[in-house]
Amino acid sequence: DPAAVVTTKVGTATFQFAGALPGETAYFILGFAGQSPQSFCLAPTNCISLSMPFYLLAALPVDAFGAAGFSVYIPEAVSVSFAMQAVVYRGAAGEASLLSNVLAPPPLTLPPGP
């Protein structure tokens, strides 16, 4: 099953996705958890589980192990509240697309660094 995870440490958040085929593209999207009345569906039963609007964070190639990921810098002592989902688009109309679990961690407050 496709799955996404986020790990954090002071100054960095790392997003990772696994479960795709090598060479596919994993799209990392950012928004808020919960479907809105204006959900974006790739097929009638295959909808992104973030409220609109959502934003494309990154589009990355999937490696030989079926994974993709990236890290971003988060300034010290900044509070961040978000939800993230990864999508691999498959099929002529998206009907066979992979959607990861939704990552909706509690608001993240990073303590000042050393």
C-alpha positions in Angstrom: 0.0 0.0 0.0 1.3 3.5 -0.7 2.2 5.4 2.4 3.7 8.8 3.3 5.5 9.8 6.4 6.9 13.0 7.8 9.7 13.3 10.3 10.9 16.5 11.9 13.9 17.8 13.8 14.9 21.3 14.6 14.9 23.3 11.4 14.0 20.4 9.0 10.8 18.5 8.0 11.3 15.4 5.8 8.5 14.1 3.7 8.7 10.5 2.2 6.5 8.4 0.0 6.8 4.7 -0.8 4.7 2.2 -2.8 5.0 3.5 -6.4 6.8 2.0 -9.4 10.3 3.2 -10.3 10.3 6.1 -12.8 6.8 7.3 -11.8 6.3 10.8 -10.5 5.1 11.4 -6.9 3.3 14.7 -6.4 3.4 16.0 -2.8 0.4 18.3 -2.1 -0.2 20.5 0.9 -3.4 21.7 2.4 -5.8 21.0 5.3 -7.3 17.6 6.2 -10.8 16.8 5.4 -12.7 16.8 2.1 -14.5 20.0 1.2 -17.6 20.3 -1.0 -15.1 21.1 -3.8 -12.9 18.0 -3.5 -10.7 17.1 -6.4 -11.4 13.6 -7.6 -9.1 11.7 -10.0 -12.0 9.2 -10.5 -15.4 8.9 -8.8 -14.0 6.9 -5.9 -10.5 8.2 -5.9 -10.5 11.7 -4.3 -7.7 13.7 -2.8 -8.4 13.9 1.0 -7.4 17.5 1.5 -9.7 20.5 1.5 -9.3 22.9 -1.4 -7.4 24.9 -2.1 -4.3 22.7 -1.9 -0.9 23.4 -3.2 1.8 21.4 -5.1 4.9 21.2 -2.9 7.0 19.0 -5.1 6.9 16.6 -8.1 9.6 14.1 -7.8 10.7 11.0 -9.7 10.3 7.7 -7.8 13.5 5.9 -7.3 14.4 2.2 -8.0 13.0 1.3 -4.6 9.6 2.8 -5.3 10.2 5.8 -3.0 10.5 9.6 -3.3 11.0 12.3 -0.7 12.4 15.7 0.2 13.4 17.8 3.1 12.5 21.5 3.7 13.9 24.0 6.1 11.6 25.3 8.8 12.7 28.4 10.7 13.3 28.0 14.4 10.3 28.6 16.7 7.8 28.7 13.9 4.4 27.0 14.4 3.2 25.1 11.4 -0.2 23.5 11.0 -0.9 21.5 7.7 -1.9 18.3 6.1 0.0 16.6 3.3 -0.8 13.8 0.8 1.2 12.2 -2.0 -0.3 11.2 -5.3 1.0 9.1 -8.2 -1.2 9.7 -11.3 -2.0 6.6 -13.2 -4.5 5.8 -16.0 -5.9 7.9 -18.8 -8.2 9.8 -16.5 -6.5 9.1 -13.1 -8.7 6.1 -12.3 -5.8 4.0 -11.3 -3.9 6.6 -9.3 -2.2 6.0 -6.0 -3.1 8.2 -3.1 -1.1 8.0 0.1 -2.5 8.4 3.6 -3.0 11.9 4.8 -0.4 13.3 7.1 -2.1 15.7 9.5 0.4 16.1 12.4 -0.5 18.3 15.3 0.7 21.9 14.9 4.5 21.7 14.8 6.4 24.0 17.0 10.2 23.6 16.7 12.2 24.8 19.6 15.1 27.1 19.0 18.3 25.3 17.8 21.5 25.0 19.7 
